[in-house]
Amino acid sequence: QVQLVERGGGLVEPVGSLRLSCAASGSGFNNYHIYWYRQAPGKQRESVALITSDGNTNYSGSVKGRFFVSRDNHKNTAYLQMNSLRSEDTAVYYCYARSIRHDYWGQGTQVTVSS
């Protein structure tokens, strides 16, 4: 069993930055692909970033060049660095861990971009 806890959300002005973290309890973190999803009010949940178990990354077109995903397997933690934030980035951000056998969601953290 793995539990995921996201932290780092909050209120930030446009063009500002935030770094989200996703801390995992349990074992085998290094075997999981870690996704970051977000869900804005009235919209479907969408994937914004992925870091695979071997460190490869991928981003949605809407965040590419502004968001950067990383992981520290020694700390069982993944990160999402968000730069040049826009109002349309306002959403609840979730991390999602997926392996061959299991998958887990975090509880989400609210990010609000507003002046």
Summary of the structure (lengths in Angstrom):
residues: 115
radius of gyration: 13.3
end to end distance: 40.1
largest distance: 43.2
contacts: 335
relative contact order: 0.32
helix: 5%
strand: 50%
